[in-house]
Amino acid sequence: MPGRPPAPDARPEGCVFAPRCRYVRPDCAERPALREPEEGRRVACVLYDA
């Protein structure tokens, strides 16, 4: 992902990747839930099920 991650004390509202994500959409304004679709793999993105 291009760009630099935000400082831990300056994270944006909602998804922390939204400012750098080319697939950002309005529902990224809320922080997505962290899910574990399979053991050892975690994802937190509104597009995971899309």
Stockholm file with secondary structure:
# STOCKHOLM 1.0

chainA/1-50         MPGRPPAPDARPEGCVFAPRCRYVRPDCAERPALREPEEGRRVACVLYDA
#=GR chainA/1-50 SS CCSCCCCGGGCCSSCTTGGGCTTCCGGGGSCCCCEEEETTEEECCTTTTC
#=GC SS_cons        CCSCCCCGGGCCSSCTTGGGCTTCCGGGGSCCCCEEEETTEEECCTTTTC
//
